[in-house]
Amino acid sequence: MELKTAVGTSTFIMTFTALIAAVSHILIHPTIVLEKWDVMILCIAVATVSSLLSARFANRVPARTVGLATGAVLTILGGAMLVLNYRSILFG
């Protein structure tokens, strides 16, 4: 499978995984929508703009660059998750 197609397919699947997780959180704690509506709108706006920009980027660069950029973004997000979840252990 071509790299750009594989990245697009993976991103498409991750979108639905995130959607299911968000809906589950809202069903478990429905007041979160009322309490954090501003954060929710900000996340939707940033995700929409980012996806449009990344699609344009992916269509204009070679497949190797798409793979490297995807790997870099996923590595940074994984590192951020580790730091946020284990910051008490890391920073005392």
C-alpha positions in Angstrom: 0.0 0.0 0.0 1.3 3.5 -0.8 2.5 5.4 2.2 0.1 8.4 1.8 -2.8 6.0 1.5 -1.7 4.1 4.6 -1.3 7.3 6.6 -4.7 8.6 5.4 -6.4 5.3 6.3 -4.8 5.3 9.8 -5.8 8.9 10.4 -9.4 8.1 9.3 -9.6 5.2 11.7 -8.1 7.3 14.6 -10.8 9.9 13.9 -13.6 7.4 14.6 -11.7 6.0 17.6 -11.5 9.5 19.1 -15.1 10.2 18.3 -16.3 7.0 20.0 -14.1 7.9 23.1 -15.5 11.4 23.2 -19.1 10.2 22.9 -18.4 7.7 25.7 -17.1 10.4 28.0 -20.1 12.6 27.3 -22.5 9.7 28.0 -20.7 8.9 31.3 -20.5 12.5 32.4 -23.0 14.6 30.3 -22.5 17.8 32.3 -18.9 18.0 30.9 -20.4 19.5 27.7 -21.9 22.4 29.8 -18.9 22.8 32.0 -16.2 22.7 29.3 -18.1 23.8 26.2 -15.4 26.5 25.4 -12.6 23.9 25.5 -14.7 21.6 23.3 -15.3 24.3 20.7 -11.6 25.2 20.7 -10.6 21.6 20.2 -13.1 21.2 17.3 -11.8 24.4 15.6 -8.1 23.5 16.0 -8.6 19.9 14.9 -10.6 21.1 11.8 -8.0 23.7 10.8 -5.1 21.3 11.4 -6.7 18.5 9.4 -7.2 20.8 6.4 -3.7 22.2 6.6 -2.2 18.7 7.0 -4.2 17.4 4.0 -2.8 20.2 1.8 0.7 19.5 3.1 0.4 15.8 2.4 -0.7 16.4 -1.2 2.2 18.7 -2.0 5.2 16.8 -0.5 6.8 13.4 -1.3 5.6 10.3 0.5 8.8 10.0 2.5 8.2 13.5 4.0 4.6 12.6 4.9 5.9 9.5 6.7 8.6 11.5 8.6 6.2 14.2 9.5 3.6 11.7 10.8 6.2 9.9 12.8 7.5 13.2 14.3 4.0 14.3 15.3 3.1 10.9 16.8 6.4 10.8 18.7 5.8 14.4 20.1 2.2 13.5 21.1 3.4 10.3 22.8 6.1 12.1 24.7 3.6 14.8 25.8 1.2 12.1 27.0 4.0 10.4 29.0 5.1 13.7 30.6 1.5 14.8 31.4 0.6 11.4 32.9 3.8 10.8 34.8 4.9 14.4 35.7 4.7 13.8 39.4 7.2 10.9 39.1 9.4 12.8 36.7 9.5 16.1 38.4 8.9 15.1 42.1 
